[in-house]
């Protein structure tokens, strides 16, 4: 399993520093509903194209889930 740092770098390389739930679904193959539950404690960055999340916070959530 990849470390949090490796996941963060991978997410940033593929989708940029701010990722959408759609990006995360594509990256992880997990459902939108699953991601909505996992991101509940992270404050999204509002943009004109919808909510986005900072890649390091997302990687931390994903790494904690896989521990």
Order of alpha helices (4+ residues) and beta strands (2+ residues): alpha-beta-alpha-alpha-beta-beta-alpha
